[in-house]
Amino acid sequence: MNTWVLIDTETDGLYAPIHAIEVAAQKFDGLCPVGDPIQVFINHGIEIPFEATEVHGYTTEFIEENGLSPIDAYARLRAYIGNNPVVSHYLQFDWTRVLMPELMRLRIPPIGRPGFCTWLLSRRALPEHLTHKLDHLRDYYDLACTRPHSALGDVEATTDLLQRIIFPRLTSINFDSIKKVYEFATMRPLLRCKCLIQDLDFETESRRLAETRREEKKRQEVVKRVHENIHSIPTLINEHELIEEEHDIIFMGRKFLFTGKMAFGLRAQAQKEVQLRGGLIPTSKHLSNDIDYLILGEDKEAGWTRLLHGGKLTSAFLNKFQHPSSKLHIVREEAFRSALLK
C-alpha cells in the first residue's frame, strides 16, 4: 500500500441516489504527496438542489458549463487512481455512499479499493480535540485550502493536516510508514492510541477510565432516583457536601435566590439587604444558570431541610452534583447573615 490516493467528493445531497458533482484526488507515495491533485466536475444532467448549493456553492448552471459526462469524468479518475487504495476524511460517505453506488448505477467497473479513513485516523492521532470535523481542524491548524467545502479544497486541507500535523506526530512514536499509519488508523481501543500519543501508561489509564465510568454510573443512578422523588434532597445535599461552609459572599453584581422560610425574617427584607449591597434579585423564582447564590432559609419549622423535593432545591442539587465547577454557590442562611454584618 505504498501508493495510495486521497479523495473528496461534493454531491447533490445526502440521500440516495447521491450524485457526485465534484471529485478531487491527491496521489501519495508513502507519506509524501506526488505531483498535483486532480479535480473533475461531473454533469449528470440533473438539477442541483438549493440546499446543496448552499453548502458547496456549485449551481446547476456551473456544472452544466464545467462538468464532464460521467463516463469521461470517471475515465480520467481511473487513469489517475488506478487500483490503488482510496483514502478520505469520511470514507464511509465518499466511498461507500457516493462512489461505489454511483459506479454501480452507471455500470462502470470499480475504481481503486478502500483504504483508511483520515477522520478515524484524526480521532486517534489528535485525542486532545473533541471534534475531528475537517472544518474544525482546518480552522484550528490554519490548514492550506483554496476553497472550503469544495472537493479540491478539502483534499488540500487534508493533505496539509496529514503532512504537517499527523504524520510527524505518528513518526515520533515509530509509526513511520503508510502501512503503520493504516494500522494506527484502525487500532482499538482508542485509549491505547491516546496513551501512545501522550506517552501515558495504558494499564494505569484503563483503571482510571474504569473508575470514572463506575462513578458516572453511580451519578446517573442518583440523578434517576432524584427525578423519581426517591431521595430526600436535603439529605443528598448534606451527604455530598454541596453546601459551602467557608465562602466570602460577594454581593456586587451577583444574583441571589432564596429557598425555604428564613429565620432571619421576611424574605423580602433579605432581598432588600442584597440590593442595598449591589446584589441582584431575579424576577423568576426558578433556579437558572445565571444564579450565583442559593440561600437556604433555616426556619425551624419551614426551612430548607423540610423541602424534601422542592423545585429550587432539586435544581440546585442537580446543578452542583452534575457540574461541580458551576458558578452556583449553595449557602446556609447563617453564612448569609454573617456576610451582611461585614
N, C-alpha and C positions, 0 to 999 in steps of 0.2 A: 504493500500500500504506500510506496514511496511517492508516487504521483497520484494526486487527488485534486478535486475541483470544488471550490466553494461557490455556492449559488444563492440567489434570492429571486423571489417572484413578486410581481404585483398582479392583482387579479380584478375581475369584475364583481367580486363579492366573496362571501364566506360559506355559501351554501350551494350544494350540488344542483346542477352541474357547474363547476367552477372553471372559468376560462382564464388562462394565463395571458395577460396582455403585454407584460414585460418580463423578460428573463435576463439576468446578468450573471456572469460567472468569472472566476479568477482561478487560474491553474496554479498549483503548488508542486514543488519538488521537495519532499521532506517538510521542513519548517519554513521554507522560503518561497514567496510568490515568484512565478516565472512569467515574464512578458506582461503585456497589457491585458486588462479584463475585456470581456466581450459583452455587448449589450444588444438585445434583439427585441423589437416590438412586434407583436403578433396581432394581425387583423382577422378576427373570426367572423366579421360581418354582423356583429351584434351591437346593441345599444349599451353603452357604459352607464350604469345607474348613477344618479347624482350622489348617492351615499358613498360609492366607491371613489368617484372623482374628488369628493371632499377629503378623502384620505391621501391619495397619491397625486391628484392634480391632472390626471390624464382624461381627456374628453373623448367622446365618440369620434369627433372630427379629427382630433390629433392622431388617434390610432388609425383611422382611415387613410390619413395622409402619410404617416410614417411607418405603418405596420407592414410586415411581410405576410404572405399567406402562411398558414400553419405548416404546410409541407416544406416550404422554403426555410422558414424560421427554424424548424426542428432539424433540418438538414445541416444548417450552419452550427447549431448547438451540438449535433452529433460529431461533426468534424472537430469541434473544439474539445468536447468532453470525452469522446471515445467510450471505452468501457471502464473508465476509472471510477473510483468511489466518489460519490457526491455527498457533500457536507453542506449544512446550512444552519442558521441560527434557530430555526424552528423546523427541523427535518420532518416532524410528524405532519406539518402543514404543507411545506413546499414539495416534499417528495410524495408522501402518502396520500394527501388530499388534493393536490394540484397536478403534479406532473404525471404520475402513474395513471390516474383515471383519464387524464386528457389524452395521453398517448394511446390508451386502450380505446377511447372513444373515436380517435382519428385512425385507428388501426395502423399505428406506427410502432415498430418494434421498440423495446425499452432502450433508453439511452443511459449509460452509466449503471451504477449499482449503489445501494445505500451505504453511506459511511457513518460518521458520527455527527451528533448534534452539538453545535457550539453553545447553545443555551444550556444544555446539560453539562457541558464542559465548564461553562462560566460558573454555574452553581457550585461546582466542586473546587474550581481554582480561585474563586473570589468569594469566600464564605463570609466576608465582612459586609457584603451587600444584602439587603433584604429582598430586593428585586433584581432580576438579571435581564429585564427587557432591554432591547437594544437602545431604545430612546434614552433610558436612564444611564446606561453605560456610555453612550455617545456624549451626553452632556457632562457626566462626571469626569471622564478622561479626556474630553475635548478631542474626540476621535475625528480623523480625516473623513470628510463626507461632502461631496459637491452638492448633493440634493437629498435631504432627508425624505424618507417614505417613498423613495424610488428604489428599484431593484439594484441599480448600479451604485447609488449612494450607500445602500445598506451593505453591499458587498465591500465597498471601500472601507466603511466603518468597521465591519467585522474583521477584515484583513488587518487593519491598524490595531484593533483590540488584540488579535492573536499575536501579531509580531512584536508589539511594543509592551503589552501587559502580560498576557497569559503565557506565551511560550517562554519568555525569560524566567518567569516565576516557576514554571514546571522544570525548566532546565536546571535551576538551582537545587532541585531535590531529585536530580538524576532521571527525570522523565524527559529525556533529551532527543527523542526520535519520534516520528509520527506514529510508529507502532506503539510506543509507550504512551503517547498522548491519547490514542484511541483507548488504550487500557485504562487510563485515568478518567476518561470521559464516561466510562461505563462502570467505574468502581463503586461498590457498595459495601457497607453503609456510607452515607455522605460524611458521617462523623470521622471516618478513617481519613478521608480526603482532607478535611479541616485540620486534623491533627498533623498530617504530613506537611501541609502548607504553613501552619503556625507553630510547628515544632513542639507539639503537645504529646503527652503520653496517652495513647489510645485507651488503655485499661482504666487509667485514672479518670479520664473524661467520660468513659462509658458508665462508670459507677456514679459519677456526678450527675450525668444526664438521667440515669435511672432514678436517683433520689429526687431530682427535680420533678420527674413525671409522677412519682408517688405523692409528692407534696401537692402537685397540681390536682391530682385525682382527689386528694383529701379536701382541697379547697372547693372543688366543684361539688363534692358531696355536701359540704357545709352550706354552700350557696343554694343548692337544691332544697335542703331542709329548711333554710330560711324562707324561700319562696312558698314552701308548703306550710309555713307557720308552725313548724315542729319545735324550733328552738326559741327560747326566750332571748330577745335581742339584748337587753341589759346584761344578761349573763354572758353572752358571747363577746360583748364589748369589753367586759372585765377580763374574761379568760384570755383574750387575745391582746390585752394591754393596749387598747387603742386610745385610751384617754391620756392626754399629755399632762403629766404631773408638774413638770417644771418648764414652763414656757412663758417667755416675756411677750405678753399680748401687745400687739401694735394696733392702735385704733385708726390712725390717719389713713384714709383711703381704703380701708379693709371692710368687707361685707360681713355682717353678723346676722345669725339666725338663732332663734331660741326654741327649745322644746321642753315640755314638762312645766308644771307650775313652779314658780320661783319662791324660795323662802325669803328672798330679798324684798319682795313686794310685787307690785303690778309689773307685768311685762312691759307695758307702755313706758314706765319710769326707767326701766333698764335700757330700753331702746333710746330714750331721750339722752341718757348718760353717754351712750355710744356716739350719738350725733354731736353732742357738745364737745367731744374729743376728736371730731373729724371723721368718725366712722360712718358707715353706710348701712341702712336698713333696706333690704329688698322689698319690693311691693308684693312679690309672690311669697306664699307661705311654704312652698316646696323647696327641697334641697336641690340646688343646681350646681353645675361645675364651677361657677364663679364665686361660690361662698367660701370665705376664708375661715370663719369660726362658727361652730355649732356649740352654743352654750347649753349645758344640761341643767335645767332647773331642779333644785333639790328640796322642794317642799316634801315634808314627811309623808303626807297623805296622797299627793298627786304629782310628785316629782318624776324625773325621768326613769327611775327604777320601776315605776308602776306601768310604764308604757311597754307592755310585753311585745307588741307587734306594731308599734307606732310607725307611721309613714316616714317622717323625717329621720327617726332613729334607725329604721331599717335601711334607708338610703345611705345614711352616714356609715353604717357598719359595712355595707357592701362596697362603698367607695374606698374606705381605708383598707378593708380586707383584701380586695382585689387589686388595689393600686396604692400600696404603702407610701409611695413618694408623692401622692397627690397633695395639692395645696391646702386641703381641708385640715383644720385642727379641731379635735373634739376636746372641749374644756369643761370642767366642772364649774358650777356657779361660784363655788368658794374661790377658785383661782380668778374668775372674772371679777368678783368683788374686791379681791386684793389688788388687782390691776387698776381698779377705779381709784384706789387710795394713793397710788403712786404719783 
